[in-house]
Amino acid sequence: MAQQIKSQSVIAKSNTQVVDSFFSAMEAQKFETIKEVFAENAVQLLPYAPEGFPNRLEGSEAIYNQFSGLTAYFSKMKFTREIYATEDPNFFFVKFKGDMELKNGGKYENDYLATFKLENGQIIEYTEYFNPIVMAKAFGLKIN
């Protein structure tokens, strides 16, 4: 039993670094890292995405394309984050705040909660919850 707990602790530490490296890559705009931290068959879920935005992305390539496309909108991104491990060393909650400078001027700030599921040291599922009203206002989208 003690050996199993120690093994889970090692996995949890390693997986915490994987999750953190995703955020660090976003901040540094080194999007190639996304292809390393997300499994090829990974899924990103965005249950509160406003109309016109995808609420599901399938595969590391689609996830990479979405994130690398952010440079068209943001000149700088900062994510203040708290990563919470669970009893499952492959499942994490992350509470974070996005502080992003818009290329057309102004800022986009939103509060997020995300879950990360990992397998073999890669993210297999990333679910991102955020306030869609804040997002819509920042991008001048019509709210229904």
LOTI-102606 format. One line per field, with one value per residue (C-alpha): y, z, x. Coordinates in Angstrom, 3 decimals. Example, Ala and Ser with C-alpha at 12.3 -4.5 7.8 and 13.67 -1.06 7.14 Angstrom:
yy: [-4.500, -1.060]
zz: [7.800, 7.140]
xx: [12.300, 13.670]
END
This chain:
yy: [0.000, 2.473, 1.701, 2.378, 5.763, 6.687, 5.700, 7.782, 10.734, 10.530, 10.361, 13.281, 15.439, 14.646, 15.294, 18.589, 19.675, 18.674, 20.796, 23.716, 23.454, 23.897, 27.265, 28.271, 27.486, 29.651, 32.564, 32.237, 31.636, 28.450, 26.567, 23.609, 22.460, 21.778, 18.944, 17.467, 17.772, 16.739, 13.147, 12.748, 11.721, 14.374, 16.241, 19.829, 20.633, 24.184, 23.739, 27.490, 28.651, 31.359, 30.907, 30.849, 29.231, 25.480, 23.680, 20.571, 20.067, 16.596, 15.724, 17.483, 19.074, 20.766, 21.913, 23.244, 25.104, 26.805, 27.941, 28.972, 31.093, 33.205, 35.309, 36.999, 38.455, 38.651, 40.285, 39.030, 36.309, 35.679, 32.939, 33.140, 29.578, 27.225, 23.548, 21.133, 17.452, 14.940, 11.426, 10.292, 11.223, 11.596, 14.140, 17.809, 20.895, 24.228, 27.582, 30.352, 33.935, 34.994, 38.443, 39.077, 42.172, 42.524, 43.468, 45.989, 47.625, 46.855, 43.766, 40.534, 39.170, 36.161, 33.671, 29.990, 26.572, 23.633, 19.922, 17.931, 14.167, 12.653, 9.286, 8.199, 11.715, 13.476, 15.372, 13.317, 15.619, 19.315, 20.915, 24.699, 26.621, 30.411, 33.289, 33.530, 36.968, 38.433, 36.815, 38.089, 41.652, 41.625, 40.570, 42.609, 39.539, 39.686, 37.971, 36.134]
zz: [0.000, 0.907, -2.380, -4.327, -2.599, -3.319, -6.975, -7.220, -5.675, -8.316, -11.087, -9.588, -9.409, -12.977, -14.212, -12.303, -14.280, -17.547, -16.698, -15.638, -18.828, -20.856, -19.168, -19.436, -23.162, -23.602, -21.793, -23.842, -27.012, -27.650, -29.050, -30.349, -26.717, -27.001, -29.400, -26.732, -23.671, -25.368, -26.526, -30.225, -29.483, -26.796, -26.462, -25.357, -24.101, -23.811, -22.483, -22.182, -25.472, -27.034, -30.383, -33.203, -31.091, -30.928, -27.763, -28.600, -30.262, -31.082, -31.459, -30.496, -33.951, -33.611, -30.081, -31.315, -34.184, -31.833, -29.349, -31.930, -33.558, -30.415, -31.529, -33.993, -31.011, -28.099, -27.844, -24.300, -22.140, -18.436, -16.449, -12.674, -11.681, -8.796, -9.664, -7.367, -7.355, -6.484, -5.081, -8.686, -9.786, -13.360, -12.620, -11.704, -11.098, -12.060, -10.991, -13.077, -14.151, -17.685, -18.120, -21.819, -23.814, -26.970, -30.138, -31.005, -27.584, -24.209, -22.065, -21.803, -18.288, -17.294, -14.455, -15.295, -13.779, -15.707, -15.338, -16.800, -17.301, -18.102, -19.287, -19.732, -18.961, -21.572, -21.363, -22.812, -21.792, -20.980, -19.977, -19.632, -17.839, -18.108, -18.129, -21.731, -21.109, -20.246, -23.381, -25.603, -24.308, -24.835, -28.473, -29.267, -29.744, -29.590, -26.506, -27.016]
xx: [0.000, 2.780, 4.564, 1.352, 0.903, 4.529, 4.072, 0.882, 2.724, 5.469, 2.853, 0.899, 4.058, 4.994, 1.449, 1.296, 4.372, 2.658, -0.398, 1.788, 3.862, 0.652, 0.041, 3.705, 3.668, 0.580, 2.215, 5.412, 3.361, 5.345, 2.392, 4.419, 4.512, 0.772, 1.542, 3.827, 1.568, -1.687, -2.145, -2.816, -6.419, -6.998, -10.281, -10.864, -14.351, -15.699, -19.247, -19.930, -18.423, -20.604, -22.290, -19.775, -17.043, -16.431, -17.484, -15.441, -12.072, -10.799, -7.143, -3.933, -3.686, -7.104, -6.237, -2.892, -4.587, -7.010, -4.383, -1.789, -4.500, -4.778, -1.822, -4.194, -6.081, -3.650, -0.254, 0.345, -1.196, -0.768, -2.470, -2.338, -3.114, -3.659, -3.305, -5.128, -4.261, -6.952, -6.792, -6.460, -2.906, -4.187, -6.949, -6.510, -8.599, -7.089, -8.454, -6.962, -7.355, -6.592, -5.078, -4.617, -3.773, -5.854, -3.986, -6.691, -6.267, -7.727, -7.675, -9.550, -9.756, -11.797, -11.931, -11.690, -12.021, -10.631, -10.248, -7.393, -7.332, -3.962, -2.802, 0.806, 2.040, -0.118, -3.390, -6.250, -9.112, -9.174, -12.468, -12.514, -15.270, -15.399, -17.869, -19.122, -20.678, -17.269, -15.828, -18.649, -18.251, -14.480, -14.884, -17.995, -20.178, -23.954, -25.347, -28.637]
END
